[in-house]
């Protein structure tokens, strides 16, 4: 049986890793909420606490991680509220035994009030600024968000994995095939949209709010893709409500970056790709004890029945007219 990826990352080893780059933790360590990586708040003998992020082995190459670091630093240099890693001992990416890690300043905050039009406009302004910088050049190392990486490949992996109950394989296979066909039609309607460097996972949990406004954390999923990827996860509710929210976000966004309205045809396609990719993500991490503990319902008959129903609903949604930004 393969060893769990973080089985050797004990609290003492995490503290030793920080000491290896010249930091002086006082021994207190608090695990923060993260499944993909392991993230800890560490108190220092002097100064404020810091946040240490230990990257999941074999997920990203060093070059891909450093490209993410460079992007967040580029944003921070333009006074966009992101949290880049600290440069310590001559670099931002460090290695200790079998683990790579980075250290960040601690930035607190609360969840944004996405029902507030002014808050959405404020967030939209900063997403627009992120995208204005993201459009200046392309990632060379990090991958793209597309039909292959987030649809066809995870679908093929799941079909070969044995996670789907045998009596539901054909139904799920058919639903995903139809869903990907519908997603392709959405892409054809949108046309040749321009991919840019994205946050990649811009949901409310990665936007922290303080009295000074929002700041954006966790660029771990940063990649090339359509701008609307960083907008649609800020929207929720019925179509009329999402239309209002989108108008509020774009009111701020377009102060800094022009939005290609053709990309609205991609919203439901991107939602569909996320659903397929999410199931494969959990399955691929099942050897990490944190995942069975956090997702005990995964792999049950009910889970896959719900996913099939969800995909069928998405097929219908993708055949509807795209979301509009007009109230």
C-alpha positions as CSV (number, residue, x, y, z in Angstrom):
1,X,0.0,0.0,0.0
2,X,1.3,3.4,-0.9
3,X,2.3,5.7,1.9
4,X,0.0,8.7,2.5
5,X,1.6,11.8,1.0
6,X,1.8,13.7,4.3
7,X,2.4,10.8,6.7
8,X,5.9,12.0,7.5
9,X,5.0,15.6,8.0
10,X,4.7,15.7,11.8
11,X,4.4,19.0,13.7
12,X,8.1,18.7,14.7
13,X,9.2,18.2,11.1
14,X,7.1,21.2,10.1
15,X,8.8,23.3,12.8
16,X,12.2,21.9,11.7
17,X,11.5,23.0,8.1
18,X,10.9,26.5,9.2
19,X,14.0,26.6,11.3
20,X,16.0,25.3,8.3
21,X,15.5,28.6,6.5
22,X,16.5,30.7,9.5
23,X,13.1,31.3,11.1
24,X,12.6,30.8,14.9
25,X,9.2,29.3,15.6
26,X,8.3,29.2,19.3
27,X,6.8,25.7,19.0
28,X,3.1,26.6,18.6
29,X,1.5,25.4,15.4
30,X,-2.1,25.5,14.2
31,X,-3.3,23.5,11.2
32,X,-5.4,25.6,8.9
33,X,-8.2,24.4,6.6
34,X,-6.6,22.9,3.5
35,X,-7.0,19.6,1.8
36,X,-4.8,19.9,-1.3
37,X,-1.7,21.1,0.7
38,X,-0.9,21.2,4.4
39,X,-1.0,24.7,5.8
40,X,0.0,25.8,9.3
41,X,0.0,29.0,11.2
42,X,3.3,29.1,13.2
43,X,4.0,31.5,16.0
44,X,7.5,33.0,16.0
45,X,9.8,33.8,19.0
46,X,9.8,37.4,17.7
47,X,7.3,39.1,15.4
48,X,3.9,38.1,14.2
49,X,2.8,34.5,13.3
50,X,3.6,33.3,9.8
51,X,1.8,30.8,7.5
52,X,3.7,27.8,6.1
53,X,2.4,26.0,3.1
54,X,3.7,22.5,2.4
55,X,3.0,21.5,-1.2
56,X,1.4,18.2,-2.1
57,X,4.3,16.0,-3.4
58,X,4.3,15.6,-7.2
59,X,1.4,17.9,-7.9
60,X,3.3,20.9,-9.3
61,X,6.9,21.1,-10.6
62,X,9.3,23.6,-9.0
63,X,9.0,25.8,-12.1
64,X,5.2,25.8,-11.9
65,X,5.2,26.8,-8.2
66,X,7.8,29.5,-8.8
67,X,5.7,30.8,-11.7
68,X,2.7,31.1,-9.4
69,X,4.9,32.9,-6.8
70,X,6.1,35.3,-9.5
71,X,2.6,36.1,-10.6
72,X,1.4,37.0,-7.1
73,X,4.6,39.1,-6.5
74,X,3.9,40.9,-9.8
75,X,0.3,41.7,-8.6
76,X,1.5,42.8,-5.1
77,X,4.1,45.2,-6.7
78,X,1.1,46.9,-8.4
79,X,-0.6,47.2,-5.0
80,X,-3.2,44.6,-5.8
81,X,-4.3,43.0,-2.5
82,X,-2.9,39.5,-2.8
83,X,-0.6,37.6,-0.4
84,X,2.7,36.6,-2.1
85,X,5.2,34.3,-0.3
86,X,8.1,35.8,1.6
87,X,11.5,35.8,0.1
88,X,13.7,34.0,2.7
89,X,17.2,32.8,2.4
90,X,17.3,33.9,-1.2
91,X,14.1,32.4,-2.5
92,X,10.4,31.8,-2.0
93,X,10.3,28.0,-2.5
94,X,12.2,25.8,0.0
95,X,12.9,22.1,0.4
96,X,13.2,20.2,3.7
97,X,13.7,16.4,3.5
98,X,10.8,15.2,1.1
99,X,8.7,18.4,1.3
100,X,8.7,21.7,-0.5
101,X,7.2,24.7,1.3
102,X,6.7,28.4,1.2
103,X,6.2,30.9,4.0
104,X,3.6,33.7,3.8
105,X,2.7,36.6,6.0
106,X,-0.5,36.0,8.0
107,X,-3.5,37.9,6.6
108,X,-6.8,37.5,8.4
109,X,-10.3,38.4,7.2
110,X,-13.9,37.4,7.1
111,X,-16.1,36.1,4.3
112,X,-17.3,38.8,1.9
113,X,-21.0,39.7,1.8
114,X,-21.8,38.6,-1.7
115,X,-25.4,39.8,-1.3
116,X,-24.0,43.4,-1.1
117,X,-23.9,45.1,-4.4
118,X,-21.1,47.4,-3.3
119,X,-19.0,44.5,-2.0
120,X,-19.4,42.7,-5.4
121,X,-18.4,45.9,-7.3
122,X,-15.3,46.3,-5.0
123,X,-14.3,42.6,-5.6
124,X,-14.9,43.1,-9.3
125,X,-12.5,46.1,-9.4
126,X,-9.7,44.0,-8.0
127,X,-10.5,41.0,-10.2
128,X,-10.3,43.4,-13.1
129,X,-6.9,44.6,-11.9
130,X,-5.7,41.0,-11.5
131,X,-6.8,40.3,-15.1
132,X,-5.3,43.4,-16.5
133,X,-1.9,42.2,-15.2
134,X,-2.7,38.5,-16.1
135,X,-3.3,39.5,-19.7
136,X,0.2,41.1,-20.0
137,X,1.9,37.8,-20.6
138,X,1.3,34.0,-20.6
139,X,2.3,31.3,-18.2
140,X,5.0,29.2,-19.7
141,X,4.9,26.3,-17.1
142,X,1.5,26.2,-15.6
143,X,-1.3,24.4,-17.6
144,X,-4.5,25.7,-19.0
145,X,-8.1,25.2,-17.9
146,X,-9.8,23.5,-20.9
147,X,-12.1,20.7,-22.0
148,X,-9.3,18.2,-22.0
149,X,-7.7,19.0,-18.6
150,X,-10.9,19.5,-16.7
151,X,-13.3,17.2,-18.6
152,X,-12.0,14.5,-20.9
153,X,-9.0,13.5,-18.9
154,X,-10.7,13.3,-15.4
155,X,-13.6,11.5,-17.0
156,X,-11.3,8.8,-18.6
157,X,-9.5,8.5,-15.3
158,X,-12.7,7.9,-13.3
159,X,-14.0,5.4,-15.8
160,X,-10.8,3.4,-15.3
161,X,-10.6,3.9,-11.5
162,X,-13.2,1.5,-10.2
163,X,-14.7,4.2,-8.0
164,X,-18.0,4.4,-9.8
165,X,-20.5,1.6,-8.8
166,X,-20.7,-1.0,-11.6
167,X,-24.5,-0.6,-12.0
168,X,-24.1,3.2,-12.5
169,X,-21.1,3.2,-14.8
170,X,-23.1,3.3,-18.1
171,X,-25.4,6.1,-16.8
172,X,-22.5,8.2,-15.6
173,X,-20.5,7.5,-18.8
174,X,-23.5,8.6,-20.9
175,X,-24.2,11.7,-18.8
176,X,-20.6,12.9,-18.9
177,X,-20.3,12.3,-22.7
178,X,-23.5,14.4,-23.3
179,X,-22.3,17.0,-20.9
180,X,-18.9,17.4,-22.6
181,X,-20.6,17.6,-26.0
182,X,-22.8,20.4,-24.6
183,X,-19.7,22.1,-23.2
184,X,-18.0,22.0,-26.6
185,X,-21.1,23.6,-28.1
186,X,-20.8,26.4,-25.5
187,X,-17.1,26.9,-26.5
188,X,-18.1,27.1,-30.1
189,X,-20.7,29.7,-29.3
190,X,-18.2,31.8,-27.4
191,X,-15.7,31.6,-30.2
192,X,-12.0,32.2,-29.9
193,X,-11.7,33.8,-26.5
194,X,-8.4,34.9,-25.2
195,X,-6.8,32.9,-22.3
196,X,-5.1,34.9,-19.6
197,X,-3.4,34.2,-16.3
198,X,-6.1,33.6,-13.7
199,X,-6.5,33.2,-10.0
200,X,-8.2,30.0,-11.1
201,X,-10.3,29.3,-7.9
202,X,-11.8,32.6,-7.2
203,X,-14.7,31.6,-4.9
204,X,-15.8,33.4,-1.7
205,X,-13.5,31.3,0.5
206,X,-10.5,32.6,-1.3
207,X,-11.6,36.3,-0.9
208,X,-11.0,37.6,2.6
209,X,-12.6,40.8,3.7
210,X,-11.3,43.4,6.2
211,X,-12.3,47.1,6.9
212,X,-9.9,48.0,4.0
213,X,-11.8,45.8,1.6
214,X,-11.1,42.4,-0.1
215,X,-7.8,40.6,-0.5
216,X,-7.2,37.4,-2.5
217,X,-5.5,34.3,-1.2
218,X,-4.5,30.8,-2.5
219,X,-3.3,31.1,-6.1
220,X,-2.5,27.4,-6.0
221,X,-4.9,26.7,-8.9
222,X,-3.6,29.6,-11.0
223,X,-3.5,28.8,-14.7
224,X,-4.3,30.0,-18.2
225,X,-8.0,30.3,-19.0
226,X,-10.9,32.5,-19.9
227,X,-11.5,35.6,-17.7
228,X,-15.0,34.5,-16.8
229,X,-13.5,31.6,-14.8
230,X,-12.7,34.1,-12.0
231,X,-16.2,35.6,-12.1
232,X,-18.7,32.8,-12.3
233,X,-18.0,31.4,-8.8
234,X,-18.9,34.7,-7.3
235,X,-22.5,34.2,-8.6
236,X,-25.2,32.2,-7.0
237,X,-29.0,31.7,-6.8
238,X,-31.6,31.9,-9.5
239,X,-30.9,33.4,-13.0
240,X,-32.3,36.8,-12.1
241,X,-30.2,37.0,-9.0
242,X,-27.0,35.9,-10.9
243,X,-27.8,38.5,-13.5
244,X,-27.9,41.3,-10.9
245,X,-24.7,40.0,-9.2
246,X,-22.9,39.8,-12.5
247,X,-23.9,43.4,-13.3
248,X,-22.5,44.5,-10.0
249,X,-19.2,42.6,-10.5
250,X,-18.7,43.9,-14.0
251,X,-19.5,47.5,-12.9
252,X,-16.2,47.3,-11.0
253,X,-14.3,45.0,-13.2
254,X,-14.6,47.1,-16.3
255,X,-13.1,50.1,-14.6
256,X,-9.8,48.3,-15.2
257,X,-10.3,45.5,-17.7
258,X,-12.6,45.1,-20.7
259,X,-14.8,42.0,-20.4
260,X,-15.6,40.0,-23.5
261,X,-19.3,39.3,-23.2
262,X,-19.0,36.3,-25.5
263,X,-17.4,34.5,-22.5
264,X,-20.8,34.4,-20.8
265,X,-21.5,31.4,-23.0
266,X,-18.9,29.5,-21.0
267,X,-20.3,29.9,-17.5
268,X,-22.4,26.7,-17.4
269,X,-19.7,24.8,-19.4
270,X,-17.1,25.8,-16.8
271,X,-19.5,24.8,-14.0
272,X,-19.9,21.4,-15.7
273,X,-16.1,20.9,-16.0
274,X,-15.7,21.8,-12.3
275,X,-18.2,19.1,-11.3
276,X,-16.4,16.4,-13.3
277,X,-12.9,17.5,-12.2
278,X,-14.0,17.7,-8.6
279,X,-15.1,14.0,-8.4
280,X,-11.8,13.0,-10.0
281,X,-9.9,15.2,-7.5
282,X,-11.4,13.5,-4.5
283,X,-10.8,10.0,-6.0
284,X,-7.2,10.8,-6.8
285,X,-6.6,11.9,-3.2
286,X,-8.2,8.9,-1.6
287,X,-4.9,7.6,-0.2
288,X,-4.6,10.8,1.9
289,X,-6.4,10.0,5.2
290,X,-7.8,13.6,5.3
291,X,-10.0,12.8,2.3
292,X,-12.0,9.8,3.5
293,X,-12.5,11.7,6.8
294,X,-13.7,14.9,5.1
295,X,-15.8,13.2,2.3
296,X,-17.2,10.0,3.9
297,X,-20.1,10.1,1.4
298,X,-17.8,9.9,-1.6
299,X,-18.2,6.7,-3.6
300,X,-21.6,5.8,-2.3
301,X,-24.4,4.8,-4.6
302,X,-26.2,8.0,-3.6
303,X,-23.2,10.2,-4.4
304,X,-23.0,9.0,-8.0
305,X,-26.7,9.0,-8.5
306,X,-26.7,12.7,-7.5
307,X,-23.8,13.5,-9.8
308,X,-25.7,11.9,-12.7
309,X,-28.7,14.0,-12.0
310,X,-26.5,17.1,-11.6
311,X,-24.9,16.5,-15.0
312,X,-28.3,16.1,-16.7
313,X,-29.4,19.4,-15.2
314,X,-26.2,21.0,-16.5
315,X,-26.8,19.6,-20.0
316,X,-30.2,21.4,-20.0
317,X,-28.6,24.6,-18.6
318,X,-25.9,24.6,-21.3
319,X,-28.5,24.5,-24.0
320,X,-30.2,27.6,-22.6
321,X,-29.3,31.1,-23.6
322,X,-26.2,32.5,-21.8
323,X,-26.4,34.6,-18.7
324,X,-26.7,38.3,-19.4
325,X,-25.0,41.2,-17.8
326,X,-28.1,43.4,-18.5
327,X,-30.5,43.9,-15.6
